[in-house]
Amino acid sequence: MTETGETMIGLIGRKIGMTQVYGENGLLYPSTLIELGPCPIIQVKSANGKDGYNAVKLGFLESEKVNKPERGITAKAGMPPVKVMREFRVEGVEEYEVGSVVRADIFAVGEKVTATGTSKGRGFTGVIKRHRFHGGDDGHGCRSKRVPGSSGGSASPSRVFKGKGMPGQHGNKRNSVKGLEVIMVDPEKNLVMLKGAVPGASKGIVVLTKQP
């Protein structure tokens, strides 16, 4: 496989974990280490073709545990099946070709990126933990310490408004964090370090995209 993708806007990776690093000003910052790529190009879509738009589909982590449609996409490209596939819009597709590999060096130290991942699932939780409600007073005889209280009107409007904070599933949702600074890039080890926290647990899939 050849290497390409200098103007690629994003890459797929896996969160390794968090640590701390000292900045040039001597302050200690929380940071996240990500295994980023290498990502082979599985498919190239052109605005002049049947797809009608320019995009590049990347793969990450070879795996045999994939369904038939996903296996068919990689088989058409003459590549082994992959666990994760993501599509990235691009302005032009002339410089991309199926089988080429995109690596972590598309990002540079000091660059701002957006990290997208799936937050940790915390199951069914109440309003205190899920929506940070204040809760009832700690006075004598309090029976409403961790309950939501009144959730709707009486005679009017006689219903609960949509979007009202209620108990329910907490976490396990797609989240993005913008403006994270790249503080280290190691293309040989496929590693990128970001200043700050990234959504998800360790070994979770993360997508990094460049900010315009």
Buried (B, 14 or more C-beta within 10 A) or exposed (E): EEEBBEEBBBBBBBBBEBEEBEEEEEEEBEBBBBBBBBBBBBBBBBEEEEEEEBBBBBBBBEEEEBEEEBBEBBEEBEBBBBBBBBBBEBEEBEEBEBEBBBBBBBBEEEBEBBBBBBBEEEEEBBBBEBBEBEBEEEEEEEEEEEBBEEEEEEEEEEEEEEEEEEBEEBBEEEEEBEEBBBBEBEBEEBBBBBBBBBBBEEEBBBBBBBEE
